[in-house]
Amino acid sequence: MWTFRSAHAKGTDPVALPAMAVRFAPRLDADNNASARQVLQIPTTVESQAGAVTSLAVEFSVDDGATWQPTPLRSSGTGWAAHVLGPPAGGAVSLRASATHSTGSTAEQTILRAYRTR
C-alpha cells in the first residue's frame, strides 16, 4: 500500500511522484531456498523517484504472517541488510516492510512465503 500527495503539474513535462518500492534480494539457491535455522542477511533497498527515505522497518514471519518479528537493519552500501533467522527445513519466511519518505509519503509491502528453507 502506498500513500503520497500529488497535484496538477503545469505543462506537459513528466513530474516524478514520491512513490517508493522496497526491494529484497536474498541469496537463495536455484529453487528459492535458504538454509534452515540459519541467519540470512537480506540486502534491502528502497527505490524512490524523488526525495529520500527517512525511515525503514522490516519484519519477518515464519507462520505465514500470523505473527511478525522485527529484524535488525544495518547500513550496507546504498541500502540496508536485514538479518532473518530461518525456520526448520520445509518452512517458509514472509517479509514485511514499512518505509517513510522525506515528503511524508509511506509504503507498506508484504511478501508472504518470500522463500522456503531446506
Helices and strands as residue ranges (DSSP letters): E 2-3, E 20-24, E 33-34, E 39-48, E 53-61, E 69-70, E 73-76, E 79-85, E 92-101, E 106-117
